[in-house]
Amino acid sequence: MVEEHTPPALVAREAAAARAALDRLSDDAVAAALELAAEFLRERRGDVLRASEADVSAATGRLDEGALDRLRLDDDRIEAIALGLEATAELAPIDREVRAWTLPNGLRVSERLVPIGVVGANFEARPNVAVDVASQVLKSGNTVVLRTGGAALGAVTELVDGVLRPALEQSGLPPEAVGLVRSPDRAGAEALVSLPDLIPLVVLRGSGPSTAALAQRAALNGVRTLAHAEGGGVLYVHEAASLERLVDVARASLDRLGVCNRLNLALVDTAATSILPELLDVFAARGLTVYGTRRAESLADVRRLDGRLGHEWASDPGRVESVTVDVVDGIEEAARIANDETSGLAAGIVAEDAAAAERFLAAYRGSAAFWNAPTRFADGYELTGSAETGINVDWVPGPRGPVTYRDLALRQYRIVGDGTQRR
């Protein structure tokens, strides 16, 4: 028997309450609640910032600078969250009927999108993700149970209890439509992926090994996942690259280091190594430690890479300010490395040769491919105008790349006859 106050029991109660709220959701009421949440967030900015400051203070010395940056809220980030809520509220609701047709026997068939039910979300210590995920799930017609890393629990609790739930209630919706696992224990995350009858789908975001372990546990329990476990942007420098454009793209790719879509691996064509020093100057100006393969070591003063080629520095505590460089023999090798040795999140090419760029884009099979543009734009809000629940890099059919509210639905066929049809 599960004790009443254990993480599994707490998660089950939140999920049951969220499921009970499903039937009361409507597109108009959810849009109104999101608009109101933006208003409440601005009004209660001070409370949210104080909670964030307490979280950061408690985590200082335990988390690396990249993690602390993701954890920290300030006035600009609060405003960005509020603007995201307003933007999501204004988006068109899901068009539930995809297409319709009539069979020769007179049966009328329509393909529709229906809500999933309760969606779980386990994410790293980034309080803004709580609002991004909750707003997307509500917009899709589903309810949600959130679980964050213990470092962000104070700010996330303030966002749920002081912003999201009051906005739902004042809009005539059950506040329980947004649930929260109020325990920092890892057992809360494990419980979230262990309740298929209550939470059939869980969005997973966080470090690779931790998220992979939760995905495995979910599979054993019959829970589907959309996992955002690994990232790292790839930039291939073609022999026809413009030096000025390369510098611009590289700089724009490194404006933040603790994020999944920043430049992580630079692949320089053997015919373009003459401009490698300028690229290294960009890295030096950003304060990065440069790691390289033997091929890169022979051309530049870089440290020997001590891990796999696609190792993601953004999730490596203590070495976030790092980047990897390799030298490759042409487009095919660059695409192969991007496909086989990285997460498949995003890769781009810098080239003035359109045919060469098309060859690289066609060969790369990851979730986002770029030409003369920084991989930092592998982001749901930037690409679709809708905040994302995460970026799914699975190599199987299903929602891939930035997952937004439009992806959080089940396909259903509706068939209408007149009683005369027979097989």
WODA-V330020 format. One record per residue. N is the residue number from 1. SS is DSSP state (helix for helix, strand for strand, loop for the rest). PHI is phi as a letter, one per 30 degrees, with the letter a starting at -180 (999 if undefined). Layout:
BEGIN
[[N	SS	PHI] [N	SS	PHI]]
END
This chain:
BEGIN
[[1	loop	999] [2	loop	d] [3	loop	d] [4	loop	d] [5	loop	c] [6	loop	d] [7	helix	e] [8	helix	e] [9	helix	d] [10	helix	d] [11	helix	d] [12	helix	d] [13	helix	d] [14	helix	d] [15	helix	d] [16	helix	d] [17	helix	d] [18	helix	d] [19	helix	d] [20	helix	d] [21	helix	d] [22	helix	e] [23	helix	d] [24	helix	c] [25	loop	d] [26	loop	b] [27	helix	e] [28	helix	d] [29	helix	d] [30	helix	d] [31	helix	e] [32	helix	d] [33	helix	d] [34	helix	d] [35	helix	d] [36	helix	d] [37	helix	d] [38	helix	d] [39	helix	d] [40	helix	d] [41	helix	d] [42	helix	d] [43	helix	d] [44	loop	c] [45	helix	e] [46	helix	d] [47	helix	d] [48	helix	d] [49	helix	d] [50	helix	d] [51	helix	d] [52	helix	d] [53	helix	d] [54	helix	d] [55	helix	d] [56	helix	d] [57	helix	e] [58	helix	d] [59	helix	d] [60	strand	d] [61	loop	j] [62	loop	c] [63	strand	c] [64	loop	d] [65	helix	d] [66	helix	d] [67	helix	d] [68	helix	d] [69	helix	d] [70	helix	d] [71	helix	d] [72	loop	d] [73	loop	c] [74	loop	b] [75	helix	e] [76	helix	d] [77	helix	d] [78	helix	d] [79	helix	d] [80	helix	d] [81	helix	d] [82	helix	d] [83	helix	d] [84	helix	d] [85	helix	d] [86	helix	d] [87	helix	d] [88	helix	d] [89	helix	e] [90	helix	d] [91	loop	d] [92	loop	d] [93	loop	d] [94	loop	d] [95	loop	d] [96	loop	d] [97	strand	c] [98	strand	d] [99	strand	a] [100	strand	b] [101	strand	a] [102	strand	b] [103	loop	d] [104	loop	e] [105	loop	d] [106	loop	j] [107	loop	d] [108	strand	c] [109	strand	c] [110	strand	b] [111	strand	c] [112	strand	b] [113	strand	c] [114	strand	b] [115	loop	d] [116	loop	d] [117	loop	k] [118	strand	c] [119	strand	c] [120	strand	d] [121	strand	b] [122	strand	c] [123	strand	b] [124	loop	d] [125	loop	d] [126	loop	b] [127	helix	d] [128	helix	d] [129	helix	d] [130	helix	e] [131	helix	d] [132	helix	e] [133	helix	d] [134	helix	e] [135	helix	d] [136	helix	d] [137	helix	d] [138	helix	d] [139	helix	d] [140	loop	d] [141	loop	j] [142	loop	c] [143	strand	c] [144	strand	b] [145	strand	b] [146	strand	c] [147	strand	b] [148	strand	c] [149	loop	d] [150	helix	e] [151	helix	d] [152	helix	c] [153	helix	d] [154	helix	d] [155	helix	d] [156	helix	d] [157	helix	d] [158	helix	d] [159	helix	d] [160	helix	d] [161	helix	d] [162	helix	c] [163	helix	b] [164	helix	d] [165	helix	d] [166	helix	d] [167	helix	d] [168	helix	d] [169	helix	d] [170	helix	d] [171	loop	c] [172	loop	i] [173	loop	c] [174	loop	d] [175	helix	d] [176	helix	d] [177	helix	d] [178	strand	c] [179	strand	c] [180	strand	b] [181	loop	d] [182	loop	c] [183	loop	b] [184	loop	d] [185	loop	d] [186	helix	e] [187	helix	d] [188	helix	d] [189	helix	d] [190	helix	d] [191	helix	d] [192	helix	d] [193	loop	c] [194	loop	b] [195	loop	b] [196	loop	d] [197	loop	d] [198	loop	c] [199	loop	b] [200	loop	d] [201	strand	b] [202	strand	b] [203	strand	d] [204	strand	c] [205	strand	b] [206	loop	l] [207	loop	d] [208	helix	e] [209	helix	d] [210	helix	d] [211	helix	d] [212	helix	d] [213	helix	d] [214	helix	d] [215	helix	d] [216	helix	d] [217	helix	d] [218	helix	d] [219	helix	d] [220	helix	d] [221	loop	c] [222	loop	i] [223	loop	c] [224	strand	d] [225	strand	b] [226	strand	c] [227	strand	c] [228	strand	c] [229	loop	c] [230	loop	b] [231	loop	b] [232	loop	j] [233	strand	d] [234	strand	c] [235	strand	b] [236	strand	c] [237	strand	c] [238	loop	d] [239	loop	d] [240	loop	c] [241	loop	d] [242	loop	d] [243	helix	d] [244	helix	d] [245	helix	d] [246	helix	e] [247	helix	d] [248	helix	d] [249	helix	d] [250	helix	d] [251	helix	d] [252	helix	d] [253	loop	d] [254	loop	b] [255	loop	d] [256	loop	b] [257	loop	c] [258	loop	c] [259	loop	b] [260	loop	d] [261	loop	c] [262	loop	d] [263	strand	d] [264	strand	c] [265	strand	b] [266	strand	c] [267	strand	c] [268	strand	c] [269	strand	d] [270	helix	e] [271	helix	d] [272	helix	c] [273	helix	d] [274	helix	d] [275	helix	c] [276	helix	e] [277	helix	e] [278	helix	d] [279	helix	d] [280	helix	d] [281	helix	d] [282	helix	d] [283	helix	d] [284	helix	d] [285	helix	d] [286	loop	d] [287	loop	i] [288	loop	c] [289	strand	d] [290	strand	c] [291	strand	c] [292	strand	b] [293	loop	d] [294	helix	e] [295	helix	d] [296	helix	d] [297	helix	d] [298	loop	d] [299	loop	c] [300	loop	a] [301	loop	d] [302	loop	b] [303	strand	d] [304	strand	d] [305	loop	d] [306	loop	c] [307	loop	b] [308	loop	d] [309	loop	e] [310	loop	c] [311	loop	e] [312	loop	c] [313	helix	d] [314	helix	d] [315	helix	c] [316	loop	c] [317	loop	e] [318	loop	j] [319	loop	b] [320	loop	d] [321	loop	d] [322	strand	b] [323	strand	a] [324	strand	c] [325	strand	b] [326	strand	b] [327	strand	c] [328	strand	b] [329	loop	c] [330	loop	j] [331	helix	d] [332	helix	d] [333	helix	d] [334	helix	d] [335	helix	d] [336	helix	d] [337	helix	d] [338	helix	d] [339	helix	d] [340	helix	c] [341	loop	c] [342	loop	b] [343	loop	d] [344	loop	i] [345	loop	d] [346	strand	a] [347	strand	b] [348	strand	b] [349	strand	b] [350	strand	c] [351	loop	a] [352	loop	c] [353	loop	c] [354	helix	d] [355	helix	d] [356	helix	d] [357	helix	d] [358	helix	d] [359	helix	d] [360	helix	d] [361	helix	d] [362	helix	d] [363	helix	d] [364	loop	d] [365	loop	c] [366	loop	d] [367	loop	d] [368	loop	a] [369	strand	b] [370	strand	b] [371	strand	b] [372	loop	h] [373	loop	b] [374	loop	d] [375	helix	d] [376	helix	e] [377	helix	d] [378	loop	d] [379	loop	a] [380	helix	e] [381	helix	d] [382	helix	d] [383	helix	d] [384	helix	b] [385	loop	i] [386	loop	b] [387	loop	e] [388	loop	c] [389	loop	d] [390	strand	l] [391	strand	c] [392	strand	d] [393	loop	c] [394	loop	d] [395	loop	c] [396	loop	b] [397	loop	e] [398	loop	k] [399	loop	e] [400	loop	b] [401	strand	i] [402	strand	d] [403	strand	c] [404	loop	c] [405	helix	e] [406	helix	d] [407	helix	c] [408	loop	c] [409	loop	b] [410	strand	c] [411	strand	d] [412	strand	b] [413	strand	c] [414	strand	c] [415	strand	b] [416	strand	b] [417	loop	b] [418	loop	c] [419	loop	j] [420	loop	c] [421	loop	d] [422	loop	b] [423	loop	d]]
END
